[in-house]
Amino acid sequence: SISVNGLPEDIKYDGEYLWVTIPHADSYFSTGSTLCKIDPLLNQLIGVYEVGDGPQQIAFDGNQVFVSRTFYDSSWNTFHGASKISENGDVVINTYGSGAPCGGAIISHNSNMMRSSGGGLAIMDNELNLLPVSIGSFEQSQVYHVERIQGNFWFALTDFVEFNEIHVLDDFGQTINIYEVGVNPGDLAFWQNND
């Protein structure tokens, strides 16, 4: 095993290194702010980056690493943001503020980085500001997660009780399929049986 300071959340592989977000410093109710870089061949932690409070999901665009962020103050007010580590190691941090309508997803698509926001996905500019939503038009409180799978956008939607669906959208935001699923659909992945 490889020790890190805090509780890991997302783990992504860029073809050379593992990147791990640490949204909780030492317990579930503490706030972490780091992104760890691990060399799987050496089985070692080789870098730790301060990316701002509440790092969640990771995405890559060339040699840049992007991180979505969600964190809370002592009264449980929600804050959102995004961070970027450039090829030379510089870190850009943008915090959107309290109550900003974001989720945790961050996705690379057509040379753009997109962040879940406002009931869909919004492109981020070079300073990580959110542009208007371009894919999806759901109730933001019901967007639990978004993944890009086989060229489509998969939105996990829930009211945490009776409404639990996966909506599959194409590049133009058109609905391809809707699946009714169990309570609180979360992470999504694709598996293909090659038999």
Contacts in CASP RR format, 6 or more apart in sequence:
PFRMAT RR
TARGET T0000
AUTHOR 0000-0000-0000
METHOD contacts of the structure
MODEL  1
SISVNGLPEDIKYDGEYLWVTIPHADSYFSTGSTLCKIDPLLNQLIGVYE
VGDGPQQIAFDGNQVFVSRTFYDSSWNTFHGASKISENGDVVINTYGSGA
PCGGAIISHNSNMMRSSGGGLAIMDNELNLLPVSIGSFEQSQVYHVERIQ
GNFWFALTDFVEFNEIHVLDDFGQTINIYEVGVNPGDLAFWQNND
2 38 0 8 1.000
2 43 0 8 1.000
2 44 0 8 1.000
2 45 0 8 1.000
3 45 0 8 1.000
4 20 0 8 1.000
4 22 0 8 1.000
4 36 0 8 1.000
4 45 0 8 1.000
5 22 0 8 1.000
5 25 0 8 1.000
5 26 0 8 1.000
5 34 0 8 1.000
5 48 0 8 1.000
6 22 0 8 1.000
6 24 0 8 1.000
6 25 0 8 1.000
6 26 0 8 1.000
6 32 0 8 1.000
7 22 0 8 1.000
7 23 0 8 1.000
7 24 0 8 1.000
7 25 0 8 1.000
7 26 0 8 1.000
7 27 0 8 1.000
7 28 0 8 1.000
8 20 0 8 1.000
8 21 0 8 1.000
8 22 0 8 1.000
8 36 0 8 1.000
9 20 0 8 1.000
9 21 0 8 1.000
9 22 0 8 1.000
9 23 0 8 1.000
9 24 0 8 1.000
9 55 0 8 1.000
9 56 0 8 1.000
9 57 0 8 1.000
10 20 0 8 1.000
10 21 0 8 1.000
10 55 0 8 1.000
10 56 0 8 1.000
10 57 0 8 1.000
10 58 0 8 1.000
11 18 0 8 1.000
11 19 0 8 1.000
11 20 0 8 1.000
11 58 0 8 1.000
12 18 0 8 1.000
12 19 0 8 1.000
12 58 0 8 1.000
12 59 0 8 1.000
12 60 0 8 1.000
13 19 0 8 1.000
13 40 0 8 1.000
14 60 0 8 1.000
14 65 0 8 1.000
17 37 0 8 1.000
17 38 0 8 1.000
17 39 0 8 1.000
17 40 0 8 1.000
17 46 0 8 1.000
18 37 0 8 1.000
18 38 0 8 1.000
18 39 0 8 1.000
18 40 0 8 1.000
19 35 0 8 1.000
19 36 0 8 1.000
19 37 0 8 1.000
19 38 0 8 1.000
19 58 0 8 1.000
19 65 0 8 1.000
20 35 0 8 1.000
20 36 0 8 1.000
20 38 0 8 1.000
21 34 0 8 1.000
21 35 0 8 1.000
21 36 0 8 1.000
21 54 0 8 1.000
21 55 0 8 1.000
21 56 0 8 1.000
21 57 0 8 1.000
21 58 0 8 1.000
21 67 0 8 1.000
22 32 0 8 1.000
22 33 0 8 1.000
22 34 0 8 1.000
22 35 0 8 1.000
22 36 0 8 1.000
22 55 0 8 1.000
23 31 0 8 1.000
23 32 0 8 1.000
23 54 0 8 1.000
23 55 0 8 1.000
23 56 0 8 1.000
23 70 0 8 1.000
23 71 0 8 1.000
24 30 0 8 1.000
24 31 0 8 1.000
24 32 0 8 1.000
25 31 0 8 1.000
25 32 0 8 1.000
25 33 0 8 1.000
31 53 0 8 1.000
31 54 0 8 1.000
31 71 0 8 1.000
31 72 0 8 1.000
32 53 0 8 1.000
32 54 0 8 1.000
32 55 0 8 1.000
32 71 0 8 1.000
33 50 0 8 1.000
33 51 0 8 1.000
33 52 0 8 1.000
33 53 0 8 1.000
33 54 0 8 1.000
33 55 0 8 1.000
34 48 0 8 1.000
34 49 0 8 1.000
34 50 0 8 1.000
34 51 0 8 1.000
34 55 0 8 1.000
35 48 0 8 1.000
35 49 0 8 1.000
35 51 0 8 1.000
35 55 0 8 1.000
35 58 0 8 1.000
35 65 0 8 1.000
35 67 0 8 1.000
35 83 0 8 1.000
35 85 0 8 1.000
36 45 0 8 1.000
36 47 0 8 1.000
36 48 0 8 1.000
36 49 0 8 1.000
37 45 0 8 1.000
37 46 0 8 1.000
37 47 0 8 1.000
37 48 0 8 1.000
37 49 0 8 1.000
38 44 0 8 1.000
38 45 0 8 1.000
38 46 0 8 1.000
39 46 0 8 1.000
49 85 0 8 1.000
49 89 0 8 1.000
49 91 0 8 1.000
50 91 0 8 1.000
51 67 0 8 1.000
51 69 0 8 1.000
51 83 0 8 1.000
51 85 0 8 1.000
51 91 0 8 1.000
51 93 0 8 1.000
52 69 0 8 1.000
52 83 0 8 1.000
52 93 0 8 1.000
52 95 0 8 1.000
53 69 0 8 1.000
53 71 0 8 1.000
53 79 0 8 1.000
53 95 0 8 1.000
54 69 0 8 1.000
54 70 0 8 1.000
54 71 0 8 1.000
55 67 0 8 1.000
55 68 0 8 1.000
55 69 0 8 1.000
55 83 0 8 1.000
56 67 0 8 1.000
56 68 0 8 1.000
56 69 0 8 1.000
56 70 0 8 1.000
56 104 0 8 1.000
56 106 0 8 1.000
57 67 0 8 1.000
57 68 0 8 1.000
57 104 0 8 1.000
57 105 0 8 1.000
57 106 0 8 1.000
58 65 0 8 1.000
58 66 0 8 1.000
58 67 0 8 1.000
58 106 0 8 1.000
59 65 0 8 1.000
59 66 0 8 1.000
59 106 0 8 1.000
59 107 0 8 1.000
59 108 0 8 1.000
59 113 0 8 1.000
60 66 0 8 1.000
60 108 0 8 1.000
61 108 0 8 1.000
61 111 0 8 1.000
61 113 0 8 1.000
63 86 0 8 1.000
63 87 0 8 1.000
64 84 0 8 1.000
64 85 0 8 1.000
64 86 0 8 1.000
64 87 0 8 1.000
65 84 0 8 1.000
65 85 0 8 1.000
66 82 0 8 1.000
66 83 0 8 1.000
66 84 0 8 1.000
66 106 0 8 1.000
66 108 0 8 1.000
66 113 0 8 1.000
66 124 0 8 1.000
67 82 0 8 1.000
67 83 0 8 1.000
67 84 0 8 1.000
67 85 0 8 1.000
67 106 0 8 1.000
68 80 0 8 1.000
68 81 0 8 1.000
68 82 0 8 1.000
68 102 0 8 1.000
68 103 0 8 1.000
68 104 0 8 1.000
68 105 0 8 1.000
68 106 0 8 1.000
68 115 0 8 1.000
68 116 0 8 1.000
69 79 0 8 1.000
69 80 0 8 1.000
69 81 0 8 1.000
69 82 0 8 1.000
69 83 0 8 1.000
69 95 0 8 1.000
70 78 0 8 1.000
70 79 0 8 1.000
70 80 0 8 1.000
70 81 0 8 1.000
70 102 0 8 1.000
70 103 0 8 1.000
70 104 0 8 1.000
71 78 0 8 1.000
71 79 0 8 1.000
72 78 0 8 1.000
72 79 0 8 1.000
73 79 0 8 1.000
73 98 0 8 1.000
77 98 0 8 1.000
77 99 0 8 1.000
78 98 0 8 1.000
78 99 0 8 1.000
78 100 0 8 1.000
79 95 0 8 1.000
79 96 0 8 1.000
79 97 0 8 1.000
79 98 0 8 1.000
79 99 0 8 1.000
79 100 0 8 1.000
80 95 0 8 1.000
80 96 0 8 1.000
80 97 0 8 1.000
80 99 0 8 1.000
80 100 0 8 1.000
80 102 0 8 1.000
80 103 0 8 1.000
80 104 0 8 1.000
80 117 0 8 1.000
81 93 0 8 1.000
81 94 0 8 1.000
81 95 0 8 1.000
81 96 0 8 1.000
81 97 0 8 1.000
81 100 0 8 1.000
81 102 0 8 1.000
81 115 0 8 1.000
81 128 0 8 1.000
82 94 0 8 1.000
82 96 0 8 1.000
82 106 0 8 1.000
82 113 0 8 1.000
82 115 0 8 1.000
82 124 0 8 1.000
82 128 0 8 1.000
83 91 0 8 1.000
83 92 0 8 1.000
83 93 0 8 1.000
83 94 0 8 1.000
83 128 0 8 1.000
84 91 0 8 1.000
84 92 0 8 1.000
84 113 0 8 1.000
84 128 0 8 1.000
85 91 0 8 1.000
86 92 0 8 1.000
92 127 0 8 1.000
92 128 0 8 1.000
93 128 0 8 1.000
94 127 0 8 1.000
94 128 0 8 1.000
94 129 0 8 1.000
96 102 0 8 1.000
96 130 0 8 1.000
100 117 0 8 1.000
101 117 0 8 1.000
101 118 0 8 1.000
101 119 0 8 1.000
101 140 0 8 1.000
102 115 0 8 1.000
102 116 0 8 1.000
102 117 0 8 1.000
102 118 0 8 1.000
102 130 0 8 1.000
102 140 0 8 1.000
103 115 0 8 1.000
103 116 0 8 1.000
103 117 0 8 1.000
103 140 0 8 1.000
103 143 0 8 1.000
103 145 0 8 1.000
104 115 0 8 1.000
104 116 0 8 1.000
104 145 0 8 1.000
105 115 0 8 1.000
105 116 0 8 1.000
105 121 0 8 1.000
105 145 0 8 1.000
105 146 0 8 1.000
105 147 0 8 1.000
106 113 0 8 1.000
106 114 0 8 1.000
106 115 0 8 1.000
106 116 0 8 1.000
107 113 0 8 1.000
107 114 0 8 1.000
107 115 0 8 1.000
107 121 0 8 1.000
107 146 0 8 1.000
107 147 0 8 1.000
107 148 0 8 1.000
107 153 0 8 1.000
108 114 0 8 1.000
108 148 0 8 1.000
109 121 0 8 1.000
109 148 0 8 1.000
109 171 0 8 1.000
110 171 0 8 1.000
112 123 0 8 1.000
112 124 0 8 1.000
113 123 0 8 1.000
113 124 0 8 1.000
114 121 0 8 1.000
114 122 0 8 1.000
114 123 0 8 1.000
114 124 0 8 1.000
114 134 0 8 1.000
114 135 0 8 1.000
115 121 0 8 1.000
115 122 0 8 1.000
115 124 0 8 1.000
115 130 0 8 1.000
116 122 0 8 1.000
116 143 0 8 1.000
116 145 0 8 1.000
116 146 0 8 1.000
117 130 0 8 1.000
117 133 0 8 1.000
117 140 0 8 1.000
118 133 0 8 1.000
118 140 0 8 1.000
118 143 0 8 1.000
119 133 0 8 1.000
119 136 0 8 1.000
119 137 0 8 1.000
119 138 0 8 1.000
119 139 0 8 1.000
119 140 0 8 1.000
119 143 0 8 1.000
120 133 0 8 1.000
120 135 0 8 1.000
120 136 0 8 1.000
120 137 0 8 1.000
120 138 0 8 1.000
120 140 0 8 1.000
120 143 0 8 1.000
120 146 0 8 1.000
120 155 0 8 1.000
121 133 0 8 1.000
121 134 0 8 1.000
121 135 0 8 1.000
121 136 0 8 1.000
121 146 0 8 1.000
121 153 0 8 1.000
122 130 0 8 1.000
122 131 0 8 1.000
122 132 0 8 1.000
122 133 0 8 1.000
122 134 0 8 1.000
123 130 0 8 1.000
123 131 0 8 1.000
123 134 0 8 1.000
124 130 0 8 1.000
124 131 0 8 1.000
125 131 0 8 1.000
135 153 0 8 1.000
135 169 0 8 1.000
135 171 0 8 1.000
135 173 0 8 1.000
136 153 0 8 1.000
136 155 0 8 1.000
136 169 0 8 1.000
136 173 0 8 1.000
138 155 0 8 1.000
138 157 0 8 1.000
138 167 0 8 1.000
141 159 0 8 1.000
142 157 0 8 1.000
142 158 0 8 1.000
142 159 0 8 1.000
142 163 0 8 1.000
143 155 0 8 1.000
143 156 0 8 1.000
143 157 0 8 1.000
144 156 0 8 1.000
144 157 0 8 1.000
144 158 0 8 1.000
144 184 0 8 1.000
144 185 0 8 1.000
144 186 0 8 1.000
145 155 0 8 1.000
145 156 0 8 1.000
145 185 0 8 1.000
145 186 0 8 1.000
145 187 0 8 1.000
145 188 0 8 1.000
146 153 0 8 1.000
146 154 0 8 1.000
146 155 0 8 1.000
146 156 0 8 1.000
147 153 0 8 1.000
147 154 0 8 1.000
147 156 0 8 1.000
147 187 0 8 1.000
147 188 0 8 1.000
147 189 0 8 1.000
148 154 0 8 1.000
149 188 0 8 1.000
149 189 0 8 1.000
149 190 0 8 1.000
150 190 0 8 1.000
151 171 0 8 1.000
152 168 0 8 1.000
152 169 0 8 1.000
152 170 0 8 1.000
152 171 0 8 1.000
152 176 0 8 1.000
153 168 0 8 1.000
153 169 0 8 1.000
153 170 0 8 1.000
153 173 0 8 1.000
154 166 0 8 1.000
154 167 0 8 1.000
154 168 0 8 1.000
154 188 0 8 1.000
155 166 0 8 1.000
155 167 0 8 1.000
155 168 0 8 1.000
155 169 0 8 1.000
156 166 0 8 1.000
156 181 0 8 1.000
156 185 0 8 1.000
156 186 0 8 1.000
156 188 0 8 1.000
157 163 0 8 1.000
157 164 0 8 1.000
157 165 0 8 1.000
157 166 0 8 1.000
157 167 0 8 1.000
157 185 0 8 1.000
158 164 0 8 1.000
158 165 0 8 1.000
158 183 0 8 1.000
158 184 0 8 1.000
158 185 0 8 1.000
160 183 0 8 1.000
160 184 0 8 1.000
161 183 0 8 1.000
164 180 0 8 1.000
164 181 0 8 1.000
164 182 0 8 1.000
164 183 0 8 1.000
164 184 0 8 1.000
164 185 0 8 1.000
165 178 0 8 1.000
165 179 0 8 1.000
165 180 0 8 1.000
165 181 0 8 1.000
165 185 0 8 1.000
166 178 0 8 1.000
166 179 0 8 1.000
166 181 0 8 1.000
166 185 0 8 1.000
166 188 0 8 1.000
167 175 0 8 1.000
167 177 0 8 1.000
167 178 0 8 1.000
168 175 0 8 1.000
168 176 0 8 1.000
168 177 0 8 1.000
168 178 0 8 1.000
168 179 0 8 1.000
169 175 0 8 1.000
169 176 0 8 1.000
170 176 0 8 1.000
END
